[in-house]
Amino acid sequence: MSKERYATGEHFESGVKGVTWDEGKKKWIVIVNYRGKQYKIMQSSDKDEAIQTMEAADSFILACINTLKEKYSGNSTKK
């Protein structure tokens, strides 16, 4: 960011990984990374809504991982 933006307070940070400011659209963007690709989940002019969406995505992903771990934890591929 340019020094001028910092001087005028025109920089935007969410403090949450995956929630970034799109200067061109003037909106908060929620992005999830999976297998080396980025997926835009949503965009909003409301930072709190974007943060809540990212938190929901994180919770959903963690729940999926835990479900798979429980399902396959007893299965072994060893012979």
CORDAPE-V998451 format. One line per field, one symbol per residue. psi: psi as a letter, one per 30 degrees, with the letter a starting at -180 (. if undefined). A space follows every 10 residues. Layout:
psi: ???
This chain:
psi: kleeeeefgg kkkfgkkfjl kjeefhlkkk kkkkhglkkj elklfjeeee eeeeeeeeee eeeeeeeeee egffkkgk.
